[in-house]
Amino acid sequence: MPDCTESDFTALRAMLIQLEAIESELRCMGLWSLQPPSAGALSSETPFACDAMPLEMWLQWIFLPRMRETLRQNIRPPAACHVHAYAAHVFVTHGVAAKPLVQAIRGFDERFAVWVERV
């Protein structure tokens, strides 16, 4: 990671751990897919690609890979991400089983917001 202070490294590592927690929870809930969405769905420009795929697929195929790459390359995006509120709304149908997933997403959002503000 270019020009990282120890504090930056710690923050980046914490966010990568949160991304791993999101993946783990998706897998535990049986929401991890081996089949990728279509090229058209992957190119959706609608927030969360909600017009083309369920949120769990967006998390798996778009959000997680992009965030991991952003963090590994130490690319500071112009704004924080706010996935938690939408995830809480979407995953409410899963009841308490979704609580760890929603908490992992919230933890990432919070850490990411702090990181972006430090720019």
C-alpha positions in Angstrom: 0.0 0.0 0.0 1.6 3.2 -1.1 2.5 5.8 1.6 0.6 4.2 4.4 1.1 5.3 8.0 0.7 2.7 10.7 -2.6 4.2 11.5 -3.7 3.9 7.8 -2.5 0.3 7.7 -4.5 -0.5 10.8 -7.7 1.2 9.4 -7.3 -0.6 6.1 -6.8 -4.0 7.8 -9.9 -3.4 10.0 -12.0 -2.7 6.9 -10.6 -5.8 5.1 -11.6 -7.9 8.1 -15.1 -6.4 8.0 -15.3 -7.4 4.3 -14.3 -10.9 5.2 -17.1 -10.9 7.9 -19.6 -9.8 5.3 -18.6 -12.6 3.0 -18.7 -15.1 5.8 -22.2 -14.1 6.8 -23.4 -14.3 3.2 -22.0 -17.8 3.1 -23.5 -18.8 6.5 -26.9 -17.6 5.3 -26.7 -19.6 2.1 -26.7 -16.4 0.0 -23.3 -17.0 -1.6 -23.7 -17.8 -5.3 -21.3 -19.8 -7.5 -23.0 -18.5 -10.6 -22.1 -14.9 -11.5 -24.8 -12.5 -12.6 -25.1 -11.7 -16.4 -22.8 -9.1 -17.9 -25.8 -6.8 -18.2 -26.6 -7.1 -14.5 -22.9 -6.4 -13.6 -23.0 -3.2 -15.7 -26.1 -1.8 -14.1 -25.7 1.8 -13.1 -28.6 1.8 -10.7 -27.6 2.1 -7.0 -26.9 -1.4 -5.6 -27.8 -2.7 -9.1 -31.2 -3.2 -7.6 -32.8 -3.2 -11.1 -30.7 -6.2 -12.1 -29.9 -8.4 -9.1 -30.6 -9.1 -5.4 -28.5 -7.2 -2.9 -26.6 -10.3 -1.8 -25.4 -10.8 -5.4 -24.4 -7.1 -5.6 -22.5 -7.5 -2.4 -20.7 -10.6 -3.6 -20.0 -9.7 -7.2 -19.6 -5.9 -7.2 -19.2 -4.4 -3.7 -16.8 -6.9 -2.1 -14.4 -7.1 -5.1 -14.4 -3.3 -5.6 -13.9 -2.5 -1.9 -11.1 -5.0 -1.5 -9.3 -3.5 -4.5 -9.9 0.0 -3.3 -8.4 -0.8 0.1 -5.5 -2.9 -1.3 -4.5 -0.2 -3.7 -5.1 2.5 -1.0 -7.4 4.4 -3.4 -9.4 6.9 -1.5 -12.8 7.3 -3.0 -14.5 10.7 -2.9 -17.3 9.7 -0.6 -18.3 7.2 2.1 -20.5 4.3 1.2 -23.8 3.8 3.0 -24.9 0.2 2.4 -26.1 -0.5 5.9 -29.5 1.2 5.8 -30.4 -0.4 2.5 -29.2 -3.8 3.7 -31.2 -3.6 6.9 -34.3 -2.9 4.8 -33.6 -5.7 2.3 -32.6 -8.4 4.7 -35.4 -7.7 7.2 -37.2 -10.7 5.6 -34.5 -13.0 6.9 -35.3 -12.0 10.5 -32.7 -12.4 13.2 -30.6 -14.6 11.0 -29.6 -11.5 9.0 -28.5 -9.5 12.1 -24.8 -10.5 12.0 -24.7 -9.7 8.2 -26.3 -6.3 8.7 -24.0 -5.6 11.7 -20.9 -6.5 9.6 -22.1 -4.2 6.8 -22.7 -1.4 9.4 -19.2 -2.0 10.8 -17.7 -1.6 7.4 -19.7 1.5 6.6 -18.6 3.2 9.9 -14.9 2.4 9.5 -15.0 3.4 5.8 -16.6 6.7 6.6 -13.9 7.5 9.2 -11.2 6.6 6.6 -12.7 8.7 3.9 -13.0 11.7 6.3 -9.3 11.5 7.0 -8.3 12.4 3.4 
